[in-house]
Amino acid sequence: MDSGYIAAVALLFSIMLIATQRMIEKRRKIMRIFVIALAVLLMIRYTLHLENLIAYAIALVVSFLFWLFIGRYNPAPTDDTIKVYGLDD
């Protein structure tokens, strides 16, 4: 097994899944489709099926732990609570 490949793919998908959790609701569906499409593309393109599955499982566990310890208590902001400061503010 290629542990470097597993670590790289797990890190990439962990970052993308955590970013998906922190997005506003409107953009979440598009990001989920992108993450799934990228996962399918990696499964088709490379013959490292076992390594990909292990990396996806690690990414899901890391994403779940992030949600469990941080995301539940600090929900993602909504459009109404986001303030944009301009030159006059």
N, C-alpha and C positions, 0 to 999 in steps of 0.2 A: 504494500500500500504506500502511496505517496503522501506522506504526512504534511509536506509543504503545500501541496495542492489542496488538501482537506482544510488546512488552516486558512489559506487564502480565500477559498470559496465560502467557508463558514464566516469569516470576518466580513466579506462583502455582503452576504445575505443577512447577517446580523445587523449591519449598519442600515441596509435598506428596509428591513422589517421594523426596526426601531424608528426610523424616519417616518415610515408609514403610520405608526402609532401616534406620532406627534403631529401629523398633518390635520388640517381642517377636514371636516366630513366630506365636502365636495370633491376634494382631490384624492381621497383615500382609495376610492374604487379604481381610478386610473392607475395609481401606483401599485395596487395589488395585481392588476392585470399585467403591468410591466414586470413585476417580480416573478410571476408565474411564467410569463413568456420567456424571460431570461433563463429560468430554471429548465424549462423544456428545451430551449436552444442548447444549453450546456449538455443536457442528457443526449440530445441527438448528435451534436458535433463531436464530442469526445467519448471514447469508449471506457471511461472511468466511472462506470455506473455505481459500483459499490462506494467509491470515494465520494461521488456526488450525493448519494443518499445519506451517508454519514455526515457530510458537511451540512446538508439541509436540516438534518435532525439536530445537530449542534446549534445551528442558527435559530431554529424554532425554540429550543430550550433557553438560549440566551435571551431571545426576545420575550419569552414568557416570564423569565425571571426579572427582566427590566420592568415589564408591566406590573408584576406582582409587588416589587419593592418600591418602585418609583411612580409608574404610570397611574396606578389606582388613586393615589393621594394627590397627584398633580395632573389633572386632566389637560388635554390639549386645548388651547384657546379657541374660541369661536370667532367668527368674523366681527361680531359686535364688540368684543373686548380688545381687539387689536387696534392700537393707536398708531397713526402715522404722523410723525412730526415734520413739519415743513419749515420754511424760512421764517414764517411769522410766529411760530410757537416758541 
